[in-house]
Amino acid sequence: MGCCINAACFFCTLCLCIGLASLIQLCLGVYLTFIQQDVITINQLVKTDQFDSYLFYILLVFIGLGLITLILVFFSIYSTVRRLKSLSLFIAVLWIFTIILNVVMFVISLLYYFVILPQLPSLLKRTLQQNPLATSTLLDPLQSRYTCCGFNSKDDYATVSLNPFPTSCCRVPNCWQDTDINNHIALANATVSLMHPNGCYSVINKYVTIELWILVGVAGVCALLQILALTFLCTLYQRYKKLDDDPKFIVNHLTAGIPINSDTPKDIQSSSQTIEETVEITQI
């Protein structure tokens, strides 16, 4: 019985750690999806015709996993304390489901980092050429905040049919009214000095990299903790099952001071002289 108690205490402690990690997962997902404006803008920008907005979908799964895991933690502790084997089996299946989702999210985030991220500059430039107005509108707050212009450089707008051009690229108001810029010909030195020369891709790359490594780190840690919790949950289930299946013994206590009739059959006398009590003997 002591081994069961120790395993149950360790499992509950592990569940509390998973709950803390899941709370962090939930809060980070909500922050990156709905609060951090730069990340929201960048997640909309990286939605291309080839790869869609994988980051946004991953963050939604991130939030859902955090919420589901918090609920599972509560019911896991409840089923352990109350020794509810049927509920423990159902929770074990749900743990397997959350582990699979965390592993899938971990793998997709790594693939995005190593496969899609290196192609992102050309994909973003093509998106600007295909949808100049919508893309430049999304890019405008980043250009204003980080004093940059275009994705790779200000030259990204040279092949775009956009009127008016974004004023966020200018160091002074309405610098796009320069005749050389409007006609898409070589820029004069005086004009160049009025514009932000650097592109915004370095900012986009920084935020996407941070976002991806947050997803990879949290999903990996949660998956490992959940695998450990699932292992201990199965161990507890087996121990509780063994505990419930142990034999029960009949202990007969002689009753004192009860007269025995000699004419009564011996087996009846024996049964009348005893009180049967069922005692559960536990051996682990």
Secondary structure, DSSP 8 states (H G I E B T S, - for coil): -HHHHHHHHHHHHHHHHHHHHHHHHHHHHHIIIII-HHHHHHHHHT-BTTTB-HHHHHHHHHHHHHHHHHHHHHHHHHHHHHT-HHHHHHHHHHHHHHHHHHHHHHHHHHHIIIIIGGGHHHHHHHHHHHSHHHHHHHHHHHHHHHT--SSSBGGGGGG---SS--GGGBSSTTGGGSHHHHTT----HHHHTTB--B-SHHHHHHHHHHHHHHHHHHHHHHHHHHHHHHHHHHHHHHHHHHHHTS-EEEEEEE-TT----TTS-HHHHHHHTEEEEEEE----
